[in-house]
């Protein structure tokens, strides 16, 4: 179900998705965009997530606890510092 969310892109909450199962990641992305969030990046590893965190400056993240290169706790701690 799509929501009628009309916001300027710069006013939307920026979200990073770190999920190593591509179908799940895409599904989350579509749901978040339908709800009016700006998905600024998707990744499948902590390393890529840290790079996206630095480059895209998301406001929030949806994190799978375990991805292909380990647990995402370092990524969560880095996001919390911001």
ABEGO torsion letter per residue (X at the ends): XBBBBBBBAAABBBBBBBBABAAAAAAAAAAAAAAGBBBABBBABAAAAAAAAAAAGBABBBBBABBAAEBAAAAAAAAAAX
